[in-house]
C-alpha cells in the first residue's frame, strides 16, 4: 500500500483559486449589474431630478432675505 503523493503547493493554489472564484461569484451577485440596468437607473434618476427641479421656485417677489436681516 502506497499513499498518493500530493504536491502541497499545487493544492494550496487550487484552494486559493476556488476561494477567489466563490468570492467573485458573491460580489457579482451583490454588486454586479448589466450596462443596461445601470443606464436604465441613471435615466430614471435624471427624469426624477428634472421633474423635481421643474417645481422649484428660485426667486419670487418679496424674497428679501438679505434686506430683512438687521441683527
C-alpha positions as CSV (number, residue, x, y, z in Angstrom):
1,X,0.0,0.0,0.0
2,X,1.4,3.3,-1.1
3,X,-0.1,6.7,-0.4
4,X,-0.8,9.1,-3.1
5,X,1.9,11.8,-3.4
6,X,0.4,15.3,-3.2
7,X,2.1,18.5,-4.2
8,X,1.1,20.8,-1.3
9,X,2.0,24.0,-3.3
10,X,-0.5,23.0,-6.1
11,X,-3.1,22.0,-3.6
12,X,-2.8,25.4,-1.8
13,X,-3.0,27.3,-5.2
14,X,-6.1,25.2,-6.2
15,X,-7.8,26.0,-2.9
16,X,-6.9,29.7,-3.2
17,X,-8.4,29.8,-6.8
18,X,-11.5,28.1,-5.6
19,X,-12.0,30.6,-2.7
20,X,-11.3,33.5,-5.1
21,X,-14.0,32.2,-7.5
22,X,-16.5,31.9,-4.7
23,X,-15.8,35.4,-3.5
24,X,-16.1,36.7,-7.1
25,X,-19.4,35.0,-7.5
26,X,-20.7,36.5,-4.3
27,X,-19.5,40.0,-5.4
28,X,-21.2,39.7,-8.8
29,X,-24.4,38.8,-7.1
30,X,-24.2,41.8,-4.7
31,X,-22.6,44.5,-6.9
32,X,-22.9,43.2,-10.5
33,X,-25.4,44.9,-12.7
34,X,-25.5,44.9,-16.5
35,X,-24.8,48.0,-18.5
36,X,-28.5,48.2,-19.5
37,X,-29.6,48.1,-15.8
38,X,-27.1,50.9,-14.9
39,X,-28.3,53.0,-17.9
40,X,-32.0,52.5,-17.0
41,X,-31.4,53.5,-13.4
42,X,-29.4,56.6,-14.5
43,X,-32.2,57.7,-16.9
44,X,-34.9,57.2,-14.2
45,X,-32.8,59.2,-11.7
46,X,-32.3,62.0,-14.3
47,X,-36.0,62.1,-15.1
48,X,-37.0,62.2,-11.5
49,X,-34.5,65.0,-10.8
50,X,-35.8,67.1,-13.8
51,X,-39.4,66.7,-12.6
52,X,-38.4,67.8,-9.1
53,X,-36.4,70.8,-10.4
54,X,-39.4,72.0,-12.5
55,X,-41.4,72.7,-9.4
56,X,-38.6,74.7,-7.7
57,X,-39.1,78.4,-7.2
58,X,-35.8,80.1,-7.4
59,X,-36.9,83.7,-6.9
60,X,-40.2,85.4,-6.4
61,X,-41.4,88.9,-5.4
62,X,-40.9,89.7,-1.8
63,X,-38.0,87.4,-1.3
64,X,-35.8,89.8,0.5
65,X,-33.8,87.7,3.0
66,X,-30.7,89.9,2.7
67,X,-32.6,93.1,3.5
68,X,-34.6,91.6,6.4
69,X,-31.6,90.5,8.4
70,X,-30.9,93.5,10.6
71,X,-29.2,91.9,13.6
